[in-house]
Amino acid sequence: MNHHNEASAEILKQALTMAFSLGAHARETDTGCLPVGADVVTLKRYTDEALAALTAQRVAAGTTVDQQQTGVYGKFTVCRVDGRDAPGGDRYGADYFVLDVTHDRFAKPALAAYAQACSGGYALLGQDLVMRYDLGDFSEMTQPEATLCELPPCGVPDTPPAVREWVELASAIVRQQLTGAITASLWAYRLGSTEYLSCDLTDEAGAAWPLTIVAAGTPKVSGPVDEPHTTDLAEALHLAALLVKALGATATFGRE
């Protein structure tokens, strides 16, 4: 570490130690921000360990780095001014990625994507980013594509009431037209640039109720019950699975 980095580290160490010291006498309402009742000496040790870990990840001063052949590596020391990412804080262990908006040509596109992503719940933040960093007309930015259901990789979906109402209505109609054990035959196909999921429901007597789910990118379950629209095939399969489960049907997939 060069002298400049040593000085910066010492300043950071002193600032954090002061914050921890203040935190030891903080009010009960401040418990989410700084450690309360913590031993300052122990907190100094935590600070030393954190700085040592950061130093170990840094590229030594004067080292030539081939940016196109190097991935992510430690270049900055970053901490919150409110101390919430310090040991005992509610943001302890936070991982930061720094963008150089002045010199890095990839920074503004990345910020534009972030502004777009947060425009739903944090519209003011998105607008501020666009204005501060001259990211273009916020109103013209493409909004995130709407979805019917949240389908995370953990396998626990978030199905909204509108979809559950569609399942109840569709299953009631199917029960009126089909009797006994029901079989669902599912397969996907493509017509032009649009993808579809077909789900043909049949009973033991041969009666059928065909369901076609249109994965056209614009979700809608308020139209014809036998032709709902979803964002994509993953969502289409989710709708079909909900209906099959509600009917207690046996499902087969694909066609040879």
C-alpha positions as CSV (number, residue, x, y, z in Angstrom):
1,M,0.0,0.0,0.0
2,N,1.5,3.4,-0.9
3,H,1.5,6.4,1.5
4,H,-1.6,7.9,0.0
5,N,-3.5,4.7,0.6
6,E,-2.1,4.4,4.1
7,A,-3.3,7.9,4.9
8,S,-6.7,7.2,3.4
9,A,-7.0,3.9,5.4
10,E,-6.0,5.7,8.6
11,I,-8.6,8.4,8.0
12,L,-11.3,5.8,7.4
13,K,-10.2,3.9,10.5
14,Q,-10.5,7.0,12.6
15,A,-13.9,7.9,11.1
16,L,-15.3,4.4,11.7
17,T,-13.9,4.2,15.2
18,M,-15.6,7.6,16.0
19,A,-18.9,6.3,14.5
20,F,-18.7,3.1,16.6
21,S,-17.9,5.2,19.7
22,L,-20.9,7.3,19.0
23,G,-23.0,4.2,18.4
24,A,-22.1,2.9,21.8
25,H,-24.1,5.8,23.3
26,A,-26.8,5.9,20.7
27,R,-30.5,5.9,21.5
28,E,-32.6,2.8,21.3
29,T,-34.1,4.1,18.1
30,D,-30.7,4.0,16.5
31,T,-30.1,0.3,16.9
32,G,-30.6,-0.3,13.2
33,C,-27.8,2.0,12.2
34,L,-24.9,1.6,14.6
35,P,-23.9,-0.9,17.2
36,V,-25.3,-0.1,20.6
37,G,-23.4,-0.9,23.7
38,A,-20.5,-2.4,21.8
39,D,-17.0,-2.3,23.1
40,V,-15.0,0.3,21.2
41,V,-11.8,-1.7,21.4
42,T,-13.5,-4.7,19.9
43,L,-14.9,-2.5,17.2
44,K,-11.4,-1.2,16.4
45,R,-10.4,-4.8,15.9
46,Y,-13.3,-5.3,13.5
47,T,-12.2,-2.1,11.6
48,D,-8.6,-3.3,11.4
49,E,-9.7,-6.7,10.0
50,A,-12.0,-5.1,7.5
51,L,-9.3,-2.8,6.2
52,A,-6.9,-5.7,6.0
53,A,-9.3,-7.6,3.9
54,L,-9.9,-4.7,1.6
55,T,-6.1,-4.1,1.3
56,A,-5.6,-7.8,0.4
57,Q,-8.1,-7.5,-2.5
58,R,-6.5,-4.3,-3.9
59,V,-4.2,-4.1,-6.8
60,A,-0.9,-2.7,-5.6
61,A,-0.2,0.9,-6.6
62,G,1.8,1.2,-9.8
63,T,0.7,-2.2,-11.1
64,T,-0.3,-2.2,-14.8
65,V,-3.7,-3.9,-15.2
66,D,-5.0,-5.1,-18.6
67,Q,-8.7,-4.1,-18.2
68,Q,-9.8,-6.3,-21.0
69,Q,-8.2,-9.4,-19.5
70,T,-9.2,-8.6,-15.9
71,G,-12.5,-9.2,-14.2
72,V,-13.8,-7.6,-11.0
73,Y,-11.0,-6.6,-8.5
74,G,-10.7,-4.2,-5.6
75,K,-10.1,-0.6,-6.7
76,F,-12.0,1.4,-4.1
77,T,-12.7,1.6,-0.4
78,V,-16.4,2.4,0.1
79,C,-18.5,2.7,3.2
80,R,-21.8,4.3,4.1
81,V,-21.6,7.7,5.8
82,D,-24.4,6.6,8.3
83,G,-22.4,3.6,9.4
84,R,-25.2,1.1,8.6
85,D,-22.7,-1.3,6.8
86,A,-20.4,-1.4,9.8
87,P,-20.3,-4.5,12.1
88,G,-23.7,-4.6,13.9
89,G,-25.5,-2.5,11.3
90,D,-28.5,-3.7,9.3
91,R,-26.5,-3.4,6.1
92,Y,-23.3,-5.1,7.4
93,G,-21.6,-7.1,4.6
94,A,-23.0,-4.9,1.8
95,D,-21.2,-5.4,-1.5
96,Y,-20.7,-2.2,-3.6
97,F,-19.8,-1.8,-7.3
98,V,-18.5,1.6,-8.3
99,L,-19.2,3.3,-11.6
100,D,-17.0,6.1,-13.0
101,V,-19.6,8.1,-14.9
102,T,-17.0,10.6,-16.1
103,H,-14.5,8.3,-17.8
104,D,-16.1,4.8,-18.2
105,R,-18.1,4.6,-21.4
106,F,-20.1,1.7,-20.0
107,A,-21.2,3.5,-16.9
108,K,-24.1,5.6,-18.4
109,P,-25.8,2.6,-20.1
110,A,-25.6,0.7,-16.9
111,L,-27.1,3.6,-15.0
112,A,-29.8,3.9,-17.6
113,A,-30.7,0.3,-17.1
114,Y,-30.8,0.8,-13.3
115,A,-33.0,3.9,-13.7
116,Q,-35.3,1.9,-15.9
117,A,-35.5,-1.0,-13.4
118,C,-36.3,1.1,-10.4
119,S,-38.8,3.3,-12.2
120,G,-41.8,1.4,-10.9
121,G,-41.3,1.6,-7.2
122,Y,-38.7,4.3,-7.0
123,A,-39.7,6.7,-9.9
124,L,-38.1,9.8,-8.3
125,L,-34.8,8.0,-7.9
126,G,-34.9,7.0,-11.6
127,Q,-35.8,10.5,-12.7
128,D,-33.0,12.0,-10.6
129,L,-30.4,9.6,-12.1
130,V,-31.6,10.5,-15.6
131,M,-31.3,14.2,-14.9
132,R,-28.1,14.2,-13.0
133,Y,-26.2,12.0,-15.4
134,D,-27.9,13.2,-18.6
135,L,-29.2,9.7,-19.5
136,G,-31.8,11.0,-22.0
137,D,-35.6,11.5,-21.8
138,F,-36.9,9.4,-18.9
139,S,-40.3,9.3,-20.4
140,E,-38.9,7.6,-23.6
141,M,-37.1,4.9,-21.7
142,T,-38.5,1.4,-22.3
143,Q,-40.3,0.3,-19.2
144,P,-39.8,-3.2,-17.8
145,E,-42.1,-5.7,-19.4
146,A,-45.1,-6.4,-17.2
147,T,-45.7,-10.0,-16.0
148,L,-48.7,-11.8,-14.6
149,C,-46.8,-13.9,-12.1
150,E,-43.4,-13.7,-10.3
151,L,-41.6,-17.0,-11.0
152,P,-38.3,-17.0,-9.1
153,P,-35.8,-19.8,-9.4
154,C,-36.5,-21.0,-5.9
155,G,-39.8,-22.6,-7.3
156,V,-42.1,-20.6,-5.0
157,P,-44.2,-18.4,-7.4
158,D,-46.2,-15.3,-6.5
159,T,-49.6,-15.8,-8.2
160,P,-51.8,-12.7,-8.2
161,P,-55.6,-12.8,-7.5
162,A,-56.5,-12.2,-11.1
163,V,-54.8,-15.4,-12.2
164,R,-56.3,-17.4,-9.3
165,E,-59.8,-16.1,-10.4
166,W,-59.1,-17.3,-13.9
167,V,-58.1,-20.8,-12.6
168,E,-61.3,-21.0,-10.6
169,L,-63.5,-19.9,-13.6
170,A,-61.7,-22.2,-16.1
171,S,-61.9,-25.2,-13.8
172,A,-65.6,-24.6,-13.1
173,I,-66.3,-24.5,-16.9
174,V,-64.3,-27.6,-17.5
175,R,-66.2,-29.5,-14.7
176,Q,-69.4,-28.6,-16.4
177,Q,-68.3,-30.0,-19.7
178,L,-66.1,-33.0,-18.7
179,T,-66.8,-35.8,-16.2
180,G,-64.7,-38.3,-14.4
181,A,-61.0,-38.5,-14.7
182,I,-59.4,-35.8,-16.8
183,T,-56.2,-35.9,-18.9
184,A,-54.3,-32.8,-19.9
185,S,-52.1,-33.0,-23.0
186,L,-49.7,-30.1,-23.3
187,W,-47.3,-29.1,-26.1
188,A,-45.8,-25.8,-27.3
189,Y,-45.8,-24.5,-30.8
190,R,-44.8,-21.4,-32.7
191,L,-46.8,-19.5,-35.3
192,G,-44.9,-16.7,-37.0
193,S,-43.1,-14.9,-34.2
194,T,-45.7,-15.8,-31.5
195,E,-45.4,-18.8,-29.2
196,Y,-48.3,-20.8,-27.8
197,L,-48.9,-23.5,-25.2
198,S,-51.7,-25.9,-26.1
199,C,-53.4,-27.7,-23.2
200,D,-56.1,-30.1,-24.4
201,L,-58.3,-31.5,-21.6
202,T,-60.3,-34.7,-22.2
203,D,-62.3,-37.1,-20.1
204,E,-62.8,-40.8,-20.3
205,A,-65.8,-40.5,-22.6
206,G,-63.7,-38.5,-25.1
207,A,-65.2,-35.1,-24.5
208,A,-62.7,-32.3,-24.8
209,W,-62.1,-28.7,-23.7
210,P,-59.1,-27.2,-25.6
211,L,-57.1,-24.4,-24.0
212,T,-54.6,-22.3,-25.9
213,I,-52.4,-20.0,-23.9
214,V,-50.8,-17.2,-26.0
215,A,-47.3,-16.3,-24.9
216,A,-47.3,-13.0,-26.8
217,G,-45.6,-10.7,-24.3
218,T,-48.8,-8.8,-23.2
219,P,-50.4,-10.6,-20.2
220,K,-54.2,-10.7,-20.0
221,V,-56.5,-13.2,-18.4
222,S,-59.7,-11.0,-18.6
223,G,-60.5,-12.1,-22.2
224,P,-61.8,-15.5,-23.4
225,V,-61.3,-18.1,-20.7
226,D,-59.9,-20.6,-23.2
227,E,-57.3,-18.2,-24.6
228,P,-55.5,-16.3,-21.9
229,H,-52.3,-14.3,-22.8
230,T,-49.1,-14.5,-20.8
231,T,-45.7,-12.8,-21.0
232,D,-43.8,-15.9,-22.0
233,L,-43.9,-19.7,-22.1
234,A,-42.7,-20.0,-18.5
235,E,-45.7,-18.1,-17.4
236,A,-48.0,-20.1,-19.8
237,L,-46.8,-23.3,-18.3
238,H,-47.4,-21.9,-14.8
239,L,-51.1,-21.1,-15.7
240,A,-51.6,-24.6,-17.3
241,A,-50.0,-26.2,-14.2
242,L,-52.4,-24.3,-11.9
243,L,-55.4,-25.5,-13.9
244,V,-54.2,-29.1,-14.1
245,K,-53.7,-29.1,-10.4
246,A,-57.1,-27.6,-9.6
247,L,-58.7,-30.3,-11.8
248,G,-56.7,-33.1,-10.4
249,A,-55.9,-34.0,-14.0
250,T,-53.1,-36.3,-15.3
251,A,-50.7,-34.4,-17.6
252,T,-48.7,-35.5,-20.5
253,F,-46.2,-33.3,-22.3
254,G,-45.1,-33.0,-25.9
255,R,-46.0,-34.7,-29.2
256,E,-43.9,-37.0,-31.2
